[in-house]
Amino acid sequence: MNEWFDAEDHVERAHELFEAGRWGEAESELRKALARDPFQAEWHFNLALTLEASERFRDAAESFKKAFDLGPGDALTAVMVGLNNLRAGDPEGALPWLDKARELDNERIDALIYRIEALTQLGRHELAEETYYLAQQLAPEHPEIYAAMAESLLARDLHEKAVWCLREAARLDPTLPRVEAKLAEAYARTGRLERARQLYLRELRRDAGSVDTLLDLGELLLDMHRDSEAAEKFRRVLELEPDNADAHFNLGRLASTLGDRAEATRQFDLVVRLDPSYPSARCRLAAELLDAGGDAALDRARQLLVAELCEQSERSDRFTIDEMDELGQLLLDADLPTEASRVFRRMIARRPNNAAAHHALSVCHFLREDRAAGMECARAALRLEPRYVSPMHNLAMAYLDQGQWTRARYWAAQARRLAPDDPSLRRLRLKLRVQAFGELARWVGRMLKPAKRRPDRRRAVSRTPEP
C-alpha cells in the first residue's frame, strides 16, 4: 500500500509541475510513479501529454500507444497517437491510428483533419480531397477542414482554390492560428505580393511575437527587394530566438546578394554550427569560401561539400533536383569531378531525360581525362536537347584534341549558329581558323617543293631464284 500512495504522490507532484511548465521534472515524477505501477493507463496518458508539451513527439506517441493498450482503447487516445506520429514526421505511421479512431467514433472530425494533413505530406492528394469532402459532410462549418485542405492545394500549385479555402477558414474563425499568414502565402504565390504583405502585418498585429510569421514576412520582403525591411524582420526573430537557423540563413542570403562576403560567410557558418543538416547551408557556405579563394578556404569548402555529398547519398529522397545540381556544380568548382559525377548519376537515375545532368556528367568525365565517356554523355545530352550549345562546344574541343578537324568544325559550326556571340565559341573558331591556315600553308609548301625522283621499286625487290 505504501508504494501505491508513493506513486499517487508522484502523480500529484507531476500535475503541479506540468501546470508550472516544468515538464522535465513532471516527466521524472510520472516515471517514478510508473516504476511502481506500470499498468496505469491514465499515468501513461499524462506522461504522453508531458512529452508532447516538450515537443518530444515520437516518445509521446509511444506513451499514448501504451495508454491505448492498457485503457479502454478510446478514440481520443488513438487520435493522439496519430497526431504525434504526424508531428514527429511519420505521416505513414499516423494513418492507421487516425483510421482506428474513426472506427471507434465515426463522428470525430479531428481524425479527418489530421488525416488530410497526413495524406498531403505523403503526396496522396486525391485521397486528401476525398477525406475533405467527407469531413465537410460531417461539419461543414469547421474552419480547420478548409485550412488543412488549403495545404494540399498549395502543394499542387492550385493557388486560387487555396485562397478560397483559407478565406473560408478565416471567415469561420478569424482567430484560427496563422490563418491570415497562410492566406498571405497563397496570395504571394499568385504574385499579389503587396496583398500578402498586408496580411502578414495584420497577423503580426494580432501576434507580434510569432517567429514563423516574422520569417515568412522577411522572405516575402526579400522577394519584393525591400532588403532593409527584410533584415529588420530577421533580426527581430533573433531577438526572440538567438539560435534560430532560419533567420541566420536568410541574413546570409541577404548579405550574399549585397556582396558582403564576410557577413554571408559568418551567417552561413553559424547555420552550419547550429544545424549541420540545414538545407543548402553547407553549399552556401562552401560557395562563399570558394569565392574567397586561398588554400584554407578551399580545404574547408571541400570538407563541407563532401559532408553534404554523404548526407545526400544516405537520404537522397529528401533532396530536390535543384539542391542536387547545386552540390554537383560546387563540387566541380572545388575541382572534385569524381565526387561530382556521383551526384549527377543520381540525378540521371531520378530523371533520365535531364539533359543538363547528362552534360554535367560529361564535364566530369572530361575533367578526369576520360574523353570517350565524356563524349558519350555529351551526345546523350544532345539527343535529349538538340539545341544545347555547351555539349556541342565540348564535343568540338574533344575532336580538336583528337586531331579530327572536320568533326570539330562541324560541331563548332552547329554551336555558332545557335550562339553566334558566345565568347568561348569565338575562341574556338579562331583556333580552328589558325589550324586551317596552317594546313593550307603546309599544302602550299608541298606544292612548291621540287618533286624528288622516286626510286625504282622493282630494283629494291629481292628476287631469289626458285630451286
C-alpha positions as CSV (number, residue, x, y, z in Angstrom):
1,M,0.0,0.0,0.0
2,N,2.9,2.4,0.8
3,E,4.2,2.0,-2.8
4,W,0.7,2.8,-4.1
5,F,0.5,6.0,-2.0
6,D,4.1,7.0,-3.0
7,A,3.1,6.6,-6.7
8,E,0.0,8.8,-6.2
9,D,2.2,11.4,-4.5
10,H,4.5,11.4,-7.6
11,V,1.5,11.8,-9.9
12,E,0.1,14.7,-7.8
13,R,3.5,16.4,-7.9
14,A,3.7,15.8,-11.7
15,H,0.4,17.6,-12.2
16,E,1.6,20.6,-10.3
17,L,4.9,20.7,-12.2
18,F,3.1,20.3,-15.5
19,E,0.9,23.3,-14.7
20,A,4.0,25.3,-13.9
21,G,5.6,24.4,-17.3
22,R,8.4,22.4,-15.6
23,W,8.0,19.4,-18.0
24,G,11.3,17.7,-17.4
25,E,10.6,17.4,-13.6
26,A,7.0,16.4,-14.3
27,E,8.2,13.6,-16.6
28,S,10.6,12.4,-13.8
29,E,7.8,12.3,-11.3
30,L,5.5,10.3,-13.6
31,R,8.2,7.8,-14.4
32,K,8.8,7.3,-10.7
33,A,5.0,6.5,-10.4
34,L,5.0,4.2,-13.4
35,A,8.1,2.4,-11.9
36,R,5.9,1.4,-9.0
37,D,2.8,0.6,-11.1
38,P,3.4,0.4,-14.9
39,F,-0.2,-0.7,-15.7
40,Q,-2.0,2.6,-15.1
41,A,-3.3,3.8,-18.5
42,E,-4.1,7.3,-17.1
43,W,-0.5,7.8,-16.0
44,H,0.9,6.8,-19.4
45,F,-1.6,9.3,-20.9
46,N,-0.3,12.0,-18.6
47,L,3.3,11.2,-19.4
48,A,2.4,11.4,-23.1
49,L,0.9,14.8,-22.6
50,T,4.1,15.9,-20.8
51,L,6.3,14.6,-23.6
52,E,4.1,16.3,-26.2
53,A,4.5,19.6,-24.3
54,S,8.3,19.1,-24.5
55,E,7.9,18.6,-28.3
56,R,9.2,15.0,-28.0
57,F,6.5,13.8,-30.3
58,R,7.9,10.3,-31.1
59,D,8.2,9.5,-27.4
60,A,4.8,10.9,-26.8
61,A,3.3,8.7,-29.5
62,E,4.8,5.6,-27.8
63,S,3.3,6.6,-24.4
64,F,-0.1,7.2,-26.0
65,K,0.1,3.8,-27.5
66,K,0.7,2.2,-24.0
67,A,-2.2,4.2,-22.7
68,F,-4.4,2.9,-25.5
69,D,-3.4,-0.7,-25.0
70,L,-3.9,-0.5,-21.2
71,G,-7.0,1.5,-21.2
72,P,-10.4,1.0,-22.8
73,G,-9.0,1.8,-26.3
74,D,-10.8,5.1,-26.8
75,A,-10.9,7.2,-29.9
76,L,-9.3,10.2,-28.3
77,T,-6.1,8.3,-27.4
78,A,-6.0,6.9,-31.0
79,V,-6.2,10.4,-32.4
80,M,-3.4,11.5,-30.1
81,V,-1.1,8.6,-31.3
82,G,-1.8,9.6,-34.9
83,L,-1.3,13.3,-34.2
84,N,2.1,12.8,-32.5
85,N,3.3,10.5,-35.2
86,L,2.3,13.2,-37.7
87,R,4.2,15.8,-35.7
88,A,7.2,13.5,-35.5
89,G,7.4,13.4,-39.3
90,D,5.8,10.0,-39.7
91,P,2.6,10.6,-41.6
92,E,2.5,6.9,-42.8
93,G,2.5,5.8,-39.2
94,A,-0.2,8.3,-38.3
95,L,-2.8,7.0,-40.8
96,P,-3.7,3.6,-39.2
97,W,-4.3,5.3,-35.8
98,L,-6.5,8.0,-37.3
99,D,-8.4,5.3,-39.1
100,K,-8.7,3.4,-35.9
101,A,-10.1,6.5,-34.2
102,R,-12.8,6.8,-36.9
103,E,-13.7,3.1,-36.4
104,L,-14.2,3.7,-32.7
105,D,-16.1,7.0,-33.2
106,N,-17.1,8.0,-36.7
107,E,-18.1,11.5,-35.6
108,R,-14.5,12.6,-34.7
109,I,-13.8,15.4,-37.1
110,D,-10.3,15.9,-35.7
111,A,-9.3,12.5,-37.0
112,L,-10.4,13.5,-40.5
113,I,-8.5,16.8,-40.3
114,Y,-5.2,15.1,-39.3
115,R,-5.8,12.5,-42.0
116,I,-6.0,15.3,-44.6
117,E,-2.6,16.6,-43.3
118,A,-1.0,13.2,-43.3
119,L,-2.1,12.4,-46.8
120,T,-1.0,15.8,-48.0
121,Q,2.5,15.2,-46.6
122,L,2.6,11.8,-48.4
123,G,1.6,13.4,-51.7
124,R,-1.7,11.5,-51.8
125,H,-3.8,14.5,-52.8
126,E,-6.7,12.6,-54.3
127,L,-7.3,10.8,-51.0
128,A,-6.8,14.0,-49.1
129,E,-9.6,15.6,-51.2
130,E,-11.9,12.6,-50.6
131,T,-11.3,13.0,-46.9
132,Y,-12.0,16.7,-47.1
133,Y,-15.4,16.1,-48.7
134,L,-16.3,13.5,-46.1
135,A,-15.3,16.0,-43.3
136,Q,-17.4,18.7,-45.0
137,Q,-20.5,16.4,-44.8
138,L,-19.9,15.9,-41.0
139,A,-19.0,19.5,-40.1
140,P,-19.4,22.0,-43.0
141,E,-18.7,25.0,-40.7
142,H,-15.5,23.7,-39.2
143,P,-12.7,26.1,-40.1
144,E,-9.7,23.7,-39.8
145,I,-11.1,21.5,-42.6
146,Y,-10.6,24.3,-45.0
147,A,-7.2,25.2,-43.6
148,A,-6.0,21.6,-43.9
149,M,-7.3,21.3,-47.5
150,A,-5.5,24.5,-48.4
151,E,-2.2,22.9,-47.7
152,S,-2.9,20.2,-50.2
153,L,-4.0,22.7,-52.8
154,L,-0.8,24.8,-52.3
155,A,1.3,21.7,-52.7
156,R,-0.3,21.2,-56.1
157,D,0.0,24.9,-57.1
158,L,-3.7,25.3,-57.1
159,H,-3.3,28.7,-55.6
160,E,-6.7,30.3,-56.3
161,K,-8.5,27.3,-54.7
162,A,-6.2,27.5,-51.8
163,V,-7.1,31.2,-51.4
164,W,-10.8,30.3,-51.4
165,C,-10.3,27.7,-48.7
166,L,-8.2,29.9,-46.5
167,R,-10.7,32.8,-46.8
168,E,-13.5,30.4,-45.7
169,A,-11.4,29.3,-42.7
170,A,-10.7,32.9,-41.8
171,R,-14.4,33.8,-42.1
172,L,-15.5,30.9,-39.9
173,D,-12.8,31.6,-37.3
174,P,-10.7,34.8,-37.6
175,T,-8.7,33.7,-34.5
176,L,-7.5,30.4,-36.1
177,P,-3.7,30.3,-35.6
178,R,-1.8,31.8,-38.5
179,V,-4.8,31.6,-40.9
180,E,-4.0,35.1,-42.3
181,A,-0.3,34.2,-42.6
182,K,-1.3,31.1,-44.7
183,L,-3.6,33.3,-46.8
184,A,-0.7,35.7,-47.3
185,E,1.4,32.8,-48.5
186,A,-1.2,31.8,-51.0
187,Y,-1.5,35.4,-52.3
188,A,2.3,35.6,-52.6
189,R,2.3,32.5,-54.8
190,T,-0.2,34.2,-57.1
191,G,2.0,37.2,-57.4
192,R,-0.1,39.5,-55.3
193,L,2.9,40.4,-53.1
194,E,1.6,43.7,-51.6
195,R,-1.7,42.0,-50.5
196,A,0.4,39.2,-48.9
197,R,2.5,41.8,-47.1
198,Q,-0.6,43.5,-45.6
199,L,-2.0,40.1,-44.4
200,Y,1.3,39.3,-42.7
201,L,1.3,42.6,-41.0
202,R,-2.3,42.0,-39.8
203,E,-1.2,38.7,-38.4
204,L,1.7,40.3,-36.6
205,R,-0.6,42.9,-35.1
206,R,-2.5,40.0,-33.5
207,D,0.6,38.1,-32.5
208,A,3.7,40.3,-32.6
209,G,5.9,37.5,-31.3
210,S,5.1,34.9,-34.0
211,V,8.5,33.7,-35.2
212,D,7.0,31.9,-38.2
213,T,5.1,34.9,-39.4
214,L,8.2,37.2,-39.0
215,L,10.3,34.7,-41.1
216,D,7.6,34.4,-43.7
217,L,7.2,38.2,-44.0
218,G,11.0,38.6,-44.1
219,E,11.3,36.2,-47.0
220,L,8.4,38.0,-48.8
221,L,10.2,41.3,-48.4
222,L,13.3,39.8,-49.9
223,D,11.3,38.8,-52.9
224,M,10.0,42.4,-53.1
225,H,13.6,43.7,-52.9
226,R,12.9,45.5,-49.7
227,D,16.1,44.4,-48.2
228,S,16.4,46.7,-45.2
229,E,12.9,45.8,-44.0
230,A,13.6,42.1,-44.5
231,A,16.8,42.3,-42.5
232,E,14.9,44.1,-39.7
233,K,12.4,41.2,-39.5
234,F,15.1,38.5,-39.3
235,R,16.9,40.5,-36.6
236,R,13.7,40.7,-34.7
237,V,13.5,36.9,-34.9
238,L,17.0,36.6,-33.5
239,E,16.0,38.9,-30.6
240,L,13.3,36.3,-29.8
241,E,15.3,33.2,-30.6
242,P,19.1,33.9,-30.9
243,D,19.7,30.4,-32.2
244,N,17.1,30.5,-35.0
245,A,18.8,28.9,-38.0
246,D,16.2,30.2,-40.5
247,A,16.9,33.8,-39.5
248,H,20.7,33.4,-39.8
249,F,20.3,31.7,-43.1
250,N,18.2,34.4,-44.6
251,L,20.6,37.1,-43.3
252,G,23.3,35.2,-45.0
253,R,21.3,35.1,-48.3
254,L,20.8,38.9,-48.0
255,A,24.5,39.6,-47.3
256,S,25.5,37.4,-50.3
257,T,23.1,39.3,-52.5
258,L,24.5,42.6,-51.4
259,G,28.1,41.4,-52.0
260,D,29.1,41.3,-48.3
261,R,31.1,38.1,-48.5
262,A,32.4,38.3,-44.9
263,E,29.0,38.7,-43.4
264,A,27.5,36.0,-45.6
265,T,30.3,33.6,-44.6
266,R,29.7,34.4,-40.9
267,Q,25.9,33.8,-41.1
268,F,26.1,30.6,-43.1
269,D,28.9,29.3,-40.7
270,L,26.5,29.9,-37.8
271,V,23.8,28.0,-39.5
272,V,26.1,25.0,-40.1
273,R,27.1,25.0,-36.5
274,L,23.5,25.3,-35.3
275,D,22.2,22.7,-37.7
276,P,24.7,20.8,-39.9
277,S,21.8,19.3,-41.9
278,Y,20.1,22.6,-42.7
279,P,19.1,22.5,-46.4
280,S,21.7,24.2,-48.6
281,A,23.6,25.7,-45.7
282,R,26.8,23.8,-46.3
283,C,26.6,24.5,-50.0
284,R,26.0,28.2,-49.5
285,L,29.0,28.4,-47.1
286,A,31.2,26.4,-49.4
287,A,30.2,28.8,-52.3
288,E,31.3,31.8,-50.3
289,L,34.6,30.1,-49.3
290,L,35.3,29.2,-52.9
291,D,34.7,32.8,-54.0
292,A,37.1,34.0,-51.2
293,G,39.9,31.8,-52.5
294,G,43.0,30.6,-50.7
295,D,44.1,27.1,-49.7
296,A,42.5,27.1,-46.2
297,A,39.1,28.3,-47.7
298,L,39.3,25.6,-50.4
299,D,40.1,22.9,-47.9
300,R,37.1,23.9,-45.7
301,A,34.8,24.2,-48.7
302,R,35.8,20.7,-49.8
303,Q,35.1,19.3,-46.4
304,L,31.7,20.9,-46.3
305,L,30.8,19.6,-49.8
306,V,31.9,16.1,-49.1
307,A,29.8,16.1,-45.9
308,E,26.8,17.3,-47.9
309,L,27.5,14.6,-50.5
310,C,27.5,11.9,-47.8
311,E,24.1,13.2,-46.5
312,Q,22.6,13.3,-49.9
313,S,23.8,9.8,-50.6
314,E,22.2,8.4,-47.5
315,R,19.0,10.4,-47.7
316,S,18.6,11.3,-51.4
317,D,14.8,11.2,-51.2
318,R,14.9,14.4,-49.1
319,F,16.7,16.5,-51.7
320,T,15.3,18.2,-54.7
321,I,16.9,18.1,-58.2
322,D,17.9,21.7,-57.8
323,E,19.7,21.0,-54.5
324,M,21.5,18.1,-56.0
325,D,22.5,20.2,-59.0
326,E,23.8,22.9,-56.8
327,L,26.0,20.4,-54.9
328,G,27.3,18.9,-58.1
329,Q,28.3,22.3,-59.6
330,L,30.0,23.3,-56.4
331,L,32.0,20.0,-56.4
332,L,33.1,20.8,-59.9
333,D,34.1,24.3,-58.8
334,A,36.1,22.7,-56.0
335,D,37.9,20.5,-58.5
336,L,36.3,17.3,-57.3
337,P,35.0,15.8,-60.5
338,T,34.8,12.2,-59.2
339,E,32.6,13.2,-56.4
340,A,30.5,15.5,-58.6
341,S,29.9,12.6,-61.0
342,R,28.2,10.6,-58.2
343,V,25.7,13.5,-57.8
344,F,24.9,13.8,-61.5
345,R,24.5,10.0,-61.9
346,R,21.9,10.1,-59.1
347,M,20.1,13.0,-60.9
348,I,20.1,10.9,-64.1
349,A,18.7,7.9,-62.2
350,R,15.9,10.0,-60.9
351,R,15.3,11.9,-64.1
352,P,16.8,10.1,-67.1
353,N,15.6,12.8,-69.5
354,N,17.5,15.6,-67.7
355,A,19.8,16.9,-70.5
356,A,21.7,19.2,-68.1
357,A,22.6,16.3,-65.8
358,H,24.0,14.3,-68.8
359,H,26.0,17.4,-69.9
360,A,27.3,17.9,-66.3
361,L,28.3,14.3,-66.1
362,S,30.2,14.7,-69.4
363,V,32.1,17.6,-67.9
364,C,33.1,15.4,-65.0
365,H,34.5,12.8,-67.4
366,F,36.4,15.4,-69.5
367,L,38.0,16.8,-66.3
368,R,39.0,13.2,-65.3
369,E,40.5,12.9,-68.8
370,D,38.1,10.1,-69.8
371,R,37.4,11.6,-73.2
372,A,35.4,8.7,-74.6
373,A,32.9,8.7,-71.7
374,G,32.7,12.4,-71.8
375,M,31.8,12.4,-75.5
376,E,29.2,9.7,-75.0
377,C,27.5,11.7,-72.2
378,A,27.6,14.9,-74.4
379,R,25.9,13.0,-77.2
380,A,23.3,11.8,-74.8
381,A,22.6,15.4,-73.7
382,L,22.2,16.4,-77.4
383,R,19.8,13.5,-78.1
384,L,17.6,14.9,-75.4
385,E,18.1,18.6,-76.3
386,P,19.4,19.0,-79.9
387,R,19.9,22.8,-79.4
388,Y,22.1,22.5,-76.3
389,V,25.2,24.6,-77.1
390,S,27.5,23.6,-74.3
391,P,27.7,19.9,-75.2
392,M,28.4,20.9,-78.9
393,H,31.3,23.1,-77.7
394,N,32.7,20.3,-75.6
395,L,32.4,17.8,-78.5
396,A,34.2,20.2,-80.8
397,M,37.0,20.6,-78.3
398,A,37.3,16.8,-77.8
399,Y,37.5,16.2,-81.5
400,L,40.1,19.1,-81.7
401,D,42.2,17.3,-79.1
402,Q,42.0,14.1,-81.2
403,G,43.0,15.9,-84.3
404,Q,39.7,15.2,-86.0
405,W,39.4,18.7,-87.5
406,T,36.4,18.0,-89.8
407,R,34.2,16.8,-86.9
408,A,35.5,19.6,-84.7
409,R,34.5,22.2,-87.3
410,Y,31.1,20.6,-87.7
411,W,30.2,20.9,-84.0
412,A,31.7,24.3,-83.7
413,A,29.6,25.5,-86.7
414,Q,26.4,23.9,-85.2
415,A,27.1,25.7,-81.9
416,R,27.9,29.0,-83.6
417,R,24.6,29.1,-85.4
418,L,22.8,28.9,-82.1
419,A,25.0,31.2,-80.1
420,P,27.0,33.4,-82.5
421,D,28.1,35.8,-79.7
422,D,29.4,33.2,-77.3
423,P,33.0,34.2,-76.4
424,S,34.2,30.6,-75.9
425,L,32.9,29.7,-79.4
426,R,34.7,32.7,-80.8
427,R,38.0,31.5,-79.3
428,L,37.3,28.0,-80.7
429,R,36.5,29.4,-84.1
430,L,39.8,31.4,-84.0
431,K,41.7,28.2,-83.1
432,L,40.1,26.3,-85.9
433,R,41.0,29.1,-88.4
434,V,44.6,29.1,-87.3
435,Q,44.7,25.3,-87.8
436,A,43.1,25.7,-91.2
437,F,45.6,28.3,-92.2
438,G,48.4,26.1,-91.1
439,E,47.0,23.2,-93.1
440,L,46.8,25.5,-96.2
441,A,50.4,26.7,-95.6
442,R,51.6,23.1,-95.4
443,W,49.7,22.2,-98.6
444,V,51.2,25.2,-100.5
445,G,54.6,24.2,-99.2
446,R,54.3,20.7,-100.6
447,M,53.1,22.0,-103.9
448,L,56.0,24.4,-104.3
449,K,58.7,21.9,-103.2
450,P,60.6,20.3,-106.2
451,A,59.5,16.7,-106.8
452,K,62.1,14.1,-105.9
453,R,62.9,11.2,-108.1
454,R,61.1,8.2,-106.8
455,P,63.3,5.0,-106.6
456,D,62.6,2.1,-108.9
457,R,60.8,-0.2,-106.6
458,R,61.5,-3.1,-108.8
459,R,65.2,-2.8,-108.2
460,A,64.6,-2.8,-104.4
461,V,62.8,-6.2,-104.5
462,S,64.9,-9.2,-103.8
463,R,64.3,-11.9,-106.5
464,T,65.6,-15.2,-105.2
465,P,65.6,-17.8,-107.9
466,E,63.3,-20.8,-107.4
467,P,65.1,-24.1,-106.9
